[in-house]
Amino acid sequence: MVSYNFFLSGKFAGQRKRADNFLWFISIFSIAGIAIGVIALMLVIGVMSGFSRELKRKIIGAYPLITVEGRPYIHNYQQIMEKVSKGVPEVKGIAPYISTQVIYKSSRYMMGGILRGVDPALEDNVTNIEKFLKKGEMKDLSKGIFLGSEIAKELEVDVGDEIFIITGIIAREKKEVVTGIVESGIYAFDSSMGFFSLKDPVLSYGNVVHGIGIRIDNIYASEDVAKKIRRLLEGEYTVSTWIQKNKILFAALAMERKAMAIILGLIILVASFNISSTLMITVYRKVKEIGILRALGLSSKDIEKIFIYQGLILGGKGLIYGLITGGFLAYLLRRYQFIRIPEFIYDLSRLPIEVSTSDICWIVISVLVIVTLASLYPARRAARLNPNEAIRNG
């Protein structure tokens, strides 16, 4: 019976163009509305997911997953590193660092930033600084300093040029050679960060550091591992994770994603009302046919199913067209990346997009549910028609 009801709903849908141009037009309009809503929803959710993934990837590469920070310093940091490495098995990489605010000064320009002291032999175990090197090699850090690509651009310097580093409340000025350019793709990082070796006798603090960076394999276990480290160190130091330090950023992205999904969901809802209107008009125009079907033995439930299936056919067409077109556009955006965005605002130069299977499933289920609900009222109106009156008045 289900297949027969579905066949009849298809017959009703197929007769529109021949019988009623207006009904055919609003059916096409309804399908187009669903398709446009699905396309917009796919692209927006894909872009928001892409933003989150790209920023997460870059942040994880640029900064340690977990940091142990002194108040304000960690003395005898080698002992702390050994204690954490042995006491927490999840720790796969560990490295000390110093972080201080400085002024970078070239022969023509100057700008403020952060100078980070790292151990060249250990830093690659914790961050991707070595992979971010646009010019130079990690071993060159012992010969000078690395600058973020945006700092180098602002100061108009390159590898081999000399700059001055001004540090401290009582300004100390030290001449350094630029031996590397770092480019992470995060504007805030590239426009503020510089690096030097902890072995530098002038810039380093001896056997004292500001913090210790830690890497683990499972980035989403950071909070649990951080709790273990806090217990191990008995609350003597501040232990924080990449999630805590970027909590506001990712919360804002998640909120924007939900807000856009709701707004675009409303577009699909409006398009579904067009389907409801199409079905209502169909009911009024097919009164006689409905009466004949009832006289032939179809129950009111069967009539109701016919119009629900008809609504699903219209919504399904819009859904399929939308998924195909949206998927194709997402592929073009991801493959050719022809839409550029301001890097200094978004930390990305091109529009990222990532449409997951779960996102597509969510869109499909949402559209089918909305279309089904929109079809219920006209379906029930059709089911309530009296067969005798329907044949006589049709």
N, C-alpha and C positions, 0 to 999 in steps of 0.2 A: 504493500500500500504506500510505503514511503516513496518508492521509485515512481509510482503512478502519480502521486501528488506532486512530486518534483517535475515530472513530465508535463503535467497540466500547467504548473507555474511557468515553465519554460515556454509553453504555447502562448500563454497570456502575454508574456514579455515579448515574444517574437511577432505578435500580431500588431504591435503598436504602430510601427512605421507604415504599414499598409492601411491601417484603419484610422489613425488619428495622428496627424503631424505634430499637433501641440503636445500630445502625450509622449510622443517619440522624442521631441525636443527636450522636455523637462527630464526625461529619463537619462538622456545623454548628459544634460547639465548636472544631474545628480551623480552620475558615474564620474564625471570630470571633477566635481567638487571633492569626492572621496579621494580620487587619485592625487589631486593637488595637495590635499591635507596630508596624505601618506608620504608624498615626496618631501614636503617641507619638514615633517616630523623626522623622517629618516636622516635628512641632511643635518638638521639642527642637533639631534641627539648624537649623530656621528661626529660632528665638529666638537661638541662639548666633551665627548668621550676622548677624542683625539687630543684636545687641549690637556685634559687631565693626565693622559698617558704620557704625552711628550714632556710636560712639566715635571711629572713624577720621575721619569727616566733621567732627565737632566739634573734635577735636584739631588737624586740619589748618587749620581756620578760626581757631582761637584762637592758634596758635603758628606761627612761620615754619617752612617745610619744611627749611631749612638755616640753621644759625647759625655765624657766625665770631666767636669769643670771644677777648678779650684775656687776658693773664696778668699782672695782672688787667684792664688797660685797653688800649684801642686809641687811640693818639694820631694826630692828623691823619687821622681816619677818612674824610674826604671823598676823600682820595687812594686809600685802600684800596678804597672803593666804586667809584670810577672804574676802578681797575685790574681789579677782578673783573668789572664790567659789560662792559668791552671785551675782556677776556681769555677769558671763558667765555660763548659765544653762547647757551647754554641758560638763562641768567639772564634772567628776565622782569620781576622786581621786586626792589628792594633798599632797605633802610631801616635807619638806626642806632637803637640803644636803650640805655637805662640801666636797670639793675634793682637795687633796693636794698631791704633789709628795713626796715620802719617800724612805728610804732604809730599806729593811727588812733584819734582821741579825739573823741567828741561831748560834748555837755553832760552826758550821763548815763552813757555807756558808753565803754569802750576795748577794742581788740583788735589783735592783731598781724597783719601781712600783708606783701605785696610791692608796692612802688610802682615802676611801669615808666614811664620817660620815653621818649616817642616823638615823631617828627616828624609833625604832623597832615597835612602835605602829601604825605608818602611812605608812611605806615603802611598805607593802603588797598591799596598795591601788593603788600603782603606778607601781611597777615592780614585777617580779616573783622571787626575791631573795630567798624568803622562800621556793618556790618550787624547786629552784636550790640547796638547801642545801643537800649535800651528807652525811654529818655528823653534828650532833648538831641540835638545835632548835632556832627559832628566839629570844626567851626569854633569850638565853644564850649570846646574844650580849652585854648585860649589864655587863657580867662577864669577858669579854675579847674581842678578835677580831676574825673575820672570814677571812680566806684566800682563794684565788682562788686555785683550785686543782693543777694547774701547778706550782704555787709558792710553795705550800706545798711539792710538789714532788722535786722541785729543792733544797729547803732548808732542805729536809729530816726531816720534822716535821709532827706531827699529832695532833689530838685533845688531849689537856692536856699538850702539850709541851709549853715551854716558848721561846719567841723570843724578840728581841729588835727592836723598831721602832725609826729610826733616822730621824728627821724632821728639817726644818728651815735652813736659811742661816747660822746662828750660830747653829751648830748641837746640837739638844737636843735628848737625848736618853731615851727611856722609855721602861721598861719591860712590856710585855703583855702575857697573856695566850691565846693560840689558843683554841677557844671554838666551832668552826665550820669550815667546808670545803665546799666551794661553787663550783659547777661544772655546767656551763651553756651550754657547748658544743662549745662555741666560744673560740678558742685558745687565741686570743688577749685579751679577757676578763679574762679568767682563769689564764693567765700567768702574769697579771699585777694588778688585782684588789684585794684590801682588804677592810674590812668594820669594822667600830667601831660605838659605840652609841654616838649620839650627846650629851648625858648626861655625857659623860666622862669628868671629870673636867680638865684633862691635855690636851687632844687632841682637845676638842671642843673650839669654839671661843666665847662662851657666847651667847649673843642675836644677833649674826651676822652669816650669812651663805653665801655660794657662789652662791647658786641657789635654785630654787623650781622646783620639778618635777610634771608633770600633766598627768593624764590619762583621756582619753575620750573613748566612746564606739565604734565610727566609726573611725578606724585608718586612713581612706582615707580623712576624713574631718579635718585632723590636720592643714593644711594650713589655712583653713577658720577660725577655732577656734583661731589659733595663731594671725590672723589679729585682731580679736575681743579683744584679750588680750592686744595687742600692743596699740589699741585705748584706752582701759580702763586705762592702765598704763601710757598713754601719752608719750610713747617713752622713758621713764626713764630707762628701763631695756632692755637687749637683749633677745628677744623671738625667739626661733628656734624650729624646728620640727625634728623628726626622719628621715624624707625624706631628709631634707636639710643636715643633718649631715652624711647621707650615700648616698648622691646623686651620687658621683663618682663611688661607688661600684655598685649600681644598674644600672647606665648608662653603665658601662663596661659589666655587665652581659647581658643587653639587646642588646648591640652592638655585642657581641660574638654570641648570639643566632641568630641574623639576618644574621651575616656573615656565620655561619655554615649552616643555612637554604639555603642561596644562593648557597654555594658550593655544597651541596647535591642536590639542585634543578638542578644544572648543570649536575650532574650524571644522574638524571632522564631524562633530556633533551637529553643527549647523547644516552641513552637507547631508547628514542623515535625516534631518527634517525635510529636506527636499525629496528624499526617498519616501518618507511618510506621506508627503503631499501627493507624490506620484501614485502611490498605492491607493490613497483615498479617491483620487480621480478615477483610477482603474475600477475601483469598487462601484462608483456611481455609473460609469460607462458600461460596465459588464454585469449589470443587475440581472438581465434576462439569462445570461449564460450561467450565472451563479445559481439562479432558480432551477434551471434545467439539471445542473449537476446534483442539486439537492434532491430533485425528483427522481433522478437515476439511482439514488441510494447513498450518496456521499453524506456523511454526518457533518454537523457544524464544526467539529474538531478537524475534519479533513479539509474543509474550506479554509479554516484558520491556518492550517499548515501550508496550504497552497500559497497564500499571500505572504506568509513568513518566508517561505522558500523564495518567492519572487523578490522580496526585499533583499534576501541574502545573495541572490543572483546579481542584482544591481550593485550591491555593496562589494561582492566578490570580484566583479569586473573592475571596479574602481581600485580595489585593493591590489589586484594582480598588475594592472597598468601602473599603479603608483610604485609598487615594489620593483618592477622591472626598470622603470624610468629612473627612480631614485637610486637604485643599485648601479645603474649605468653612469649617472652623474657623479656618484660617490667614487666610482672607479676612475673616472676622468680626473676628478679633483686630487685623488691620491696619487695617480700615476704621473700626471703632468704638473701638478702644484702650480697652476698659473695664477692663483689669487694670492697676492702679496699683502701682508699686514704690517703695521708699524712695529718693528722689533723692540723699540724702547718702551712700548706700552705692554706688549703681550709676551715678551721674552722669546718670541718665535717670529721668523721672517715670513713663513708661508702658512697658509691655512691647513691645519692637520685634520684628518678625518679617519674615524675608525668605527665601522658599523659591525657590531657583534651579533652572533646568532640569537643571543638572549634578547637584544634590542628588537630584532625582527619579530621574534615570537611574541614579545610584549605588544608590538604594533598590531600584529595580526589578530591576537586575542581581543585587544581593545576595540578594533574596528568591527569585528564580528559581533561582539557584545552590544556595542552602540547601535549597529544596524538592526540587530534582532529586536532590541527594545523599541527602536523607532518603528518597526513593522508591526508591533503587537496591536496598537490601537486600530489601524485600518483592517487588520486581519480579523479582529474581534467584531468590528462593524459588519464585515462581510459575512461572518459566521452567524450573526444574529438575524440576517434577512429571512423573512418568511418565504418559503419556496413558491407558494401559490401566488402571493402578492408580487413576488419578484418576476414571475413569468407573465402575469397579467399586466403589470405596470412597466415591464422592461420593453 
